[in-house]
Amino acid sequence: MDLKEIEQLIADGHIAEAEAATGNADTPEALYLRGRIAWKRGDRAAAISAYNAAAEADPEGPGAIALEQARAIMDFFNHDLYNP
């Protein structure tokens, strides 16, 4: 199964199928997809770890972009939500 098909499975909510499709491959693309799967499940730590591994393997790939975006989301702090 190719990258686009697995991304479509993730988008459609077929997480278990997408995870099975990534297999045990340690390519940057597979690591990135595992990160997306973990993020979709709500496991932010596992997602960031997978994105980091993907970014180390391919600094210009989608894992690096996803890692940057995940860090930005995790660093977001809205003062109005905590100090009414």
Chimera marker file (.cmm) of the C-alpha trace (Angstrom):
<marker_set name="trace">
<marker id="1" x="0.000" y="0.000" z="0.000" r="1" g="1" b="0" radius="0.5"/>
<marker id="2" x="1.368" y="3.414" z="-0.875" r="1" g="1" b="0" radius="0.5"/>
<marker id="3" x="1.612" y="6.587" z="1.197" r="1" g="1" b="0" radius="0.5"/>
<marker id="4" x="-1.542" y="8.206" z="-0.214" r="1" g="1" b="0" radius="0.5"/>
<marker id="5" x="-3.675" y="5.130" z="0.457" r="1" g="1" b="0" radius="0.5"/>
<marker id="6" x="-2.496" y="4.943" z="4.064" r="1" g="1" b="0" radius="0.5"/>
<marker id="7" x="-3.103" y="8.680" z="4.534" r="1" g="1" b="0" radius="0.5"/>
<marker id="8" x="-6.625" y="8.181" z="3.207" r="1" g="1" b="0" radius="0.5"/>
<marker id="9" x="-7.211" y="5.349" z="5.695" r="1" g="1" b="0" radius="0.5"/>
<marker id="10" x="-6.113" y="7.666" z="8.511" r="1" g="1" b="0" radius="0.5"/>
<marker id="11" x="-8.350" y="10.479" z="7.249" r="1" g="1" b="0" radius="0.5"/>
<marker id="12" x="-11.304" y="8.088" z="7.025" r="1" g="1" b="0" radius="0.5"/>
<marker id="13" x="-10.728" y="6.896" z="10.596" r="1" g="1" b="0" radius="0.5"/>
<marker id="14" x="-9.547" y="3.391" z="9.713" r="1" g="1" b="0" radius="0.5"/>
<marker id="15" x="-6.687" y="3.606" z="12.184" r="1" g="1" b="0" radius="0.5"/>
<marker id="16" x="-6.113" y="-0.111" z="12.747" r="1" g="1" b="0" radius="0.5"/>
<marker id="17" x="-5.953" y="-0.760" z="8.993" r="1" g="1" b="0" radius="0.5"/>
<marker id="18" x="-3.561" y="2.148" z="8.489" r="1" g="1" b="0" radius="0.5"/>
<marker id="19" x="-1.319" y="0.906" z="11.291" r="1" g="1" b="0" radius="0.5"/>
<marker id="20" x="-1.244" y="-2.587" z="9.805" r="1" g="1" b="0" radius="0.5"/>
<marker id="21" x="-0.416" y="-1.131" z="6.393" r="1" g="1" b="0" radius="0.5"/>
<marker id="22" x="2.680" y="0.663" z="7.709" r="1" g="1" b="0" radius="0.5"/>
<marker id="23" x="4.094" y="-2.677" z="8.854" r="1" g="1" b="0" radius="0.5"/>
<marker id="24" x="7.471" y="-2.720" z="10.570" r="1" g="1" b="0" radius="0.5"/>
<marker id="25" x="9.183" y="-0.466" z="8.059" r="1" g="1" b="0" radius="0.5"/>
<marker id="26" x="11.527" y="2.163" z="9.485" r="1" g="1" b="0" radius="0.5"/>
<marker id="27" x="11.467" y="4.458" z="6.483" r="1" g="1" b="0" radius="0.5"/>
<marker id="28" x="10.882" y="8.162" z="7.139" r="1" g="1" b="0" radius="0.5"/>
<marker id="29" x="7.464" y="7.858" z="5.495" r="1" g="1" b="0" radius="0.5"/>
<marker id="30" x="6.421" y="4.935" z="7.703" r="1" g="1" b="0" radius="0.5"/>
<marker id="31" x="7.617" y="6.755" z="10.827" r="1" g="1" b="0" radius="0.5"/>
<marker id="32" x="5.675" y="9.852" z="9.789" r="1" g="1" b="0" radius="0.5"/>
<marker id="33" x="2.522" y="7.796" z="9.240" r="1" g="1" b="0" radius="0.5"/>
<marker id="34" x="2.932" y="6.106" z="12.627" r="1" g="1" b="0" radius="0.5"/>
<marker id="35" x="3.121" y="9.588" z="14.113" r="1" g="1" b="0" radius="0.5"/>
<marker id="36" x="-0.120" y="10.579" z="12.395" r="1" g="1" b="0" radius="0.5"/>
<marker id="37" x="-1.773" y="7.417" z="13.689" r="1" g="1" b="0" radius="0.5"/>
<marker id="38" x="-0.579" y="8.105" z="17.243" r="1" g="1" b="0" radius="0.5"/>
<marker id="39" x="-1.764" y="11.731" z="17.017" r="1" g="1" b="0" radius="0.5"/>
<marker id="40" x="-5.169" y="10.576" z="15.791" r="1" g="1" b="0" radius="0.5"/>
<marker id="41" x="-5.395" y="8.237" z="18.795" r="1" g="1" b="0" radius="0.5"/>
<marker id="42" x="-4.532" y="11.091" z="21.139" r="1" g="1" b="0" radius="0.5"/>
<marker id="43" x="-1.084" y="9.759" z="22.068" r="1" g="1" b="0" radius="0.5"/>
<marker id="44" x="0.809" y="13.009" z="21.583" r="1" g="1" b="0" radius="0.5"/>
<marker id="45" x="4.078" y="11.740" z="23.096" r="1" g="1" b="0" radius="0.5"/>
<marker id="46" x="4.254" y="8.747" z="20.738" r="1" g="1" b="0" radius="0.5"/>
<marker id="47" x="3.356" y="10.973" z="17.793" r="1" g="1" b="0" radius="0.5"/>
<marker id="48" x="6.102" y="13.472" z="18.559" r="1" g="1" b="0" radius="0.5"/>
<marker id="49" x="8.603" y="10.630" z="19.021" r="1" g="1" b="0" radius="0.5"/>
<marker id="50" x="7.666" y="9.163" z="15.645" r="1" g="1" b="0" radius="0.5"/>
<marker id="51" x="7.801" y="12.576" z="13.968" r="1" g="1" b="0" radius="0.5"/>
<marker id="52" x="11.211" y="13.192" z="15.534" r="1" g="1" b="0" radius="0.5"/>
<marker id="53" x="12.547" y="9.872" z="14.236" r="1" g="1" b="0" radius="0.5"/>
<marker id="54" x="11.169" y="10.650" z="10.777" r="1" g="1" b="0" radius="0.5"/>
<marker id="55" x="12.727" y="14.128" z="10.858" r="1" g="1" b="0" radius="0.5"/>
<marker id="56" x="16.118" y="12.700" z="11.832" r="1" g="1" b="0" radius="0.5"/>
<marker id="57" x="15.961" y="10.244" z="8.933" r="1" g="1" b="0" radius="0.5"/>
<marker id="58" x="14.759" y="12.880" z="6.430" r="1" g="1" b="0" radius="0.5"/>
<marker id="59" x="15.158" y="16.487" z="7.616" r="1" g="1" b="0" radius="0.5"/>
<marker id="60" x="13.260" y="17.809" z="4.585" r="1" g="1" b="0" radius="0.5"/>
<marker id="61" x="10.404" y="15.296" z="4.710" r="1" g="1" b="0" radius="0.5"/>
<marker id="62" x="6.862" y="15.409" z="6.067" r="1" g="1" b="0" radius="0.5"/>
<marker id="63" x="8.003" y="14.190" z="9.488" r="1" g="1" b="0" radius="0.5"/>
<marker id="64" x="10.022" y="17.357" z="10.026" r="1" g="1" b="0" radius="0.5"/>
<marker id="65" x="7.055" y="19.528" z="9.110" r="1" g="1" b="0" radius="0.5"/>
<marker id="66" x="4.714" y="17.508" z="11.329" r="1" g="1" b="0" radius="0.5"/>
<marker id="67" x="7.186" y="17.743" z="14.217" r="1" g="1" b="0" radius="0.5"/>
<marker id="68" x="7.337" y="21.523" z="13.880" r="1" g="1" b="0" radius="0.5"/>
<marker id="69" x="3.541" y="21.757" z="13.784" r="1" g="1" b="0" radius="0.5"/>
<marker id="70" x="3.094" y="19.394" z="16.743" r="1" g="1" b="0" radius="0.5"/>
<marker id="71" x="5.530" y="21.429" z="18.824" r="1" g="1" b="0" radius="0.5"/>
<marker id="72" x="3.686" y="24.624" z="17.920" r="1" g="1" b="0" radius="0.5"/>
<marker id="73" x="0.396" y="23.079" z="19.026" r="1" g="1" b="0" radius="0.5"/>
<marker id="74" x="1.881" y="21.802" z="22.268" r="1" g="1" b="0" radius="0.5"/>
<marker id="75" x="3.482" y="25.204" z="22.998" r="1" g="1" b="0" radius="0.5"/>
<marker id="76" x="0.237" y="27.116" z="22.472" r="1" g="1" b="0" radius="0.5"/>
<marker id="77" x="-1.061" y="28.813" z="25.601" r="1" g="1" b="0" radius="0.5"/>
<marker id="78" x="-4.127" y="31.028" z="25.696" r="1" g="1" b="0" radius="0.5"/>
<marker id="79" x="-4.118" y="33.199" z="28.806" r="1" g="1" b="0" radius="0.5"/>
<marker id="80" x="-7.831" y="33.931" z="28.441" r="1" g="1" b="0" radius="0.5"/>
<marker id="81" x="-8.717" y="30.271" z="28.946" r="1" g="1" b="0" radius="0.5"/>
<marker id="82" x="-7.037" y="30.190" z="32.356" r="1" g="1" b="0" radius="0.5"/>
<marker id="83" x="-7.564" y="33.720" z="33.649" r="1" g="1" b="0" radius="0.5"/>
<marker id="84" x="-11.157" y="34.814" z="33.013" r="1" g="1" b="0" radius="0.5"/>
<link id1="1" id2="2" r="1" g="1" b="0" radius="0.2"/>
<link id1="2" id2="3" r="1" g="1" b="0" radius="0.2"/>
<link id1="3" id2="4" r="1" g="1" b="0" radius="0.2"/>
<link id1="4" id2="5" r="1" g="1" b="0" radius="0.2"/>
<link id1="5" id2="6" r="1" g="1" b="0" radius="0.2"/>
<link id1="6" id2="7" r="1" g="1" b="0" radius="0.2"/>
<link id1="7" id2="8" r="1" g="1" b="0" radius="0.2"/>
<link id1="8" id2="9" r="1" g="1" b="0" radius="0.2"/>
<link id1="9" id2="10" r="1" g="1" b="0" radius="0.2"/>
<link id1="10" id2="11" r="1" g="1" b="0" radius="0.2"/>
<link id1="11" id2="12" r="1" g="1" b="0" radius="0.2"/>
<link id1="12" id2="13" r="1" g="1" b="0" radius="0.2"/>
<link id1="13" id2="14" r="1" g="1" b="0" radius="0.2"/>
<link id1="14" id2="15" r="1" g="1" b="0" radius="0.2"/>
<link id1="15" id2="16" r="1" g="1" b="0" radius="0.2"/>
<link id1="16" id2="17" r="1" g="1" b="0" radius="0.2"/>
<link id1="17" id2="18" r="1" g="1" b="0" radius="0.2"/>
<link id1="18" id2="19" r="1" g="1" b="0" radius="0.2"/>
<link id1="19" id2="20" r="1" g="1" b="0" radius="0.2"/>
<link id1="20" id2="21" r="1" g="1" b="0" radius="0.2"/>
<link id1="21" id2="22" r="1" g="1" b="0" radius="0.2"/>
<link id1="22" id2="23" r="1" g="1" b="0" radius="0.2"/>
<link id1="23" id2="24" r="1" g="1" b="0" radius="0.2"/>
<link id1="24" id2="25" r="1" g="1" b="0" radius="0.2"/>
<link id1="25" id2="26" r="1" g="1" b="0" radius="0.2"/>
<link id1="26" id2="27" r="1" g="1" b="0" radius="0.2"/>
<link id1="27" id2="28" r="1" g="1" b="0" radius="0.2"/>
<link id1="28" id2="29" r="1" g="1" b="0" radius="0.2"/>
<link id1="29" id2="30" r="1" g="1" b="0" radius="0.2"/>
<link id1="30" id2="31" r="1" g="1" b="0" radius="0.2"/>
<link id1="31" id2="32" r="1" g="1" b="0" radius="0.2"/>
<link id1="32" id2="33" r="1" g="1" b="0" radius="0.2"/>
<link id1="33" id2="34" r="1" g="1" b="0" radius="0.2"/>
<link id1="34" id2="35" r="1" g="1" b="0" radius="0.2"/>
<link id1="35" id2="36" r="1" g="1" b="0" radius="0.2"/>
<link id1="36" id2="37" r="1" g="1" b="0" radius="0.2"/>
<link id1="37" id2="38" r="1" g="1" b="0" radius="0.2"/>
<link id1="38" id2="39" r="1" g="1" b="0" radius="0.2"/>
<link id1="39" id2="40" r="1" g="1" b="0" radius="0.2"/>
<link id1="40" id2="41" r="1" g="1" b="0" radius="0.2"/>
<link id1="41" id2="42" r="1" g="1" b="0" radius="0.2"/>
<link id1="42" id2="43" r="1" g="1" b="0" radius="0.2"/>
<link id1="43" id2="44" r="1" g="1" b="0" radius="0.2"/>
<link id1="44" id2="45" r="1" g="1" b="0" radius="0.2"/>
<link id1="45" id2="46" r="1" g="1" b="0" radius="0.2"/>
<link id1="46" id2="47" r="1" g="1" b="0" radius="0.2"/>
<link id1="47" id2="48" r="1" g="1" b="0" radius="0.2"/>
<link id1="48" id2="49" r="1" g="1" b="0" radius="0.2"/>
<link id1="49" id2="50" r="1" g="1" b="0" radius="0.2"/>
<link id1="50" id2="51" r="1" g="1" b="0" radius="0.2"/>
<link id1="51" id2="52" r="1" g="1" b="0" radius="0.2"/>
<link id1="52" id2="53" r="1" g="1" b="0" radius="0.2"/>
<link id1="53" id2="54" r="1" g="1" b="0" radius="0.2"/>
<link id1="54" id2="55" r="1" g="1" b="0" radius="0.2"/>
<link id1="55" id2="56" r="1" g="1" b="0" radius="0.2"/>
<link id1="56" id2="57" r="1" g="1" b="0" radius="0.2"/>
<link id1="57" id2="58" r="1" g="1" b="0" radius="0.2"/>
<link id1="58" id2="59" r="1" g="1" b="0" radius="0.2"/>
<link id1="59" id2="60" r="1" g="1" b="0" radius="0.2"/>
<link id1="60" id2="61" r="1" g="1" b="0" radius="0.2"/>
<link id1="61" id2="62" r="1" g="1" b="0" radius="0.2"/>
<link id1="62" id2="63" r="1" g="1" b="0" radius="0.2"/>
<link id1="63" id2="64" r="1" g="1" b="0" radius="0.2"/>
<link id1="64" id2="65" r="1" g="1" b="0" radius="0.2"/>
<link id1="65" id2="66" r="1" g="1" b="0" radius="0.2"/>
<link id1="66" id2="67" r="1" g="1" b="0" radius="0.2"/>
<link id1="67" id2="68" r="1" g="1" b="0" radius="0.2"/>
<link id1="68" id2="69" r="1" g="1" b="0" radius="0.2"/>
<link id1="69" id2="70" r="1" g="1" b="0" radius="0.2"/>
<link id1="70" id2="71" r="1" g="1" b="0" radius="0.2"/>
<link id1="71" id2="72" r="1" g="1" b="0" radius="0.2"/>
<link id1="72" id2="73" r="1" g="1" b="0" radius="0.2"/>
<link id1="73" id2="74" r="1" g="1" b="0" radius="0.2"/>
<link id1="74" id2="75" r="1" g="1" b="0" radius="0.2"/>
<link id1="75" id2="76" r="1" g="1" b="0" radius="0.2"/>
<link id1="76" id2="77" r="1" g="1" b="0" radius="0.2"/>
<link id1="77" id2="78" r="1" g="1" b="0" radius="0.2"/>
<link id1="78" id2="79" r="1" g="1" b="0" radius="0.2"/>
<link id1="79" id2="80" r="1" g="1" b="0" radius="0.2"/>
<link id1="80" id2="81" r="1" g="1" b="0" radius="0.2"/>
<link id1="81" id2="82" r="1" g="1" b="0" radius="0.2"/>
<link id1="82" id2="83" r="1" g="1" b="0" radius="0.2"/>
<link id1="83" id2="84" r="1" g="1" b="0" radius="0.2"/>
</marker_set>
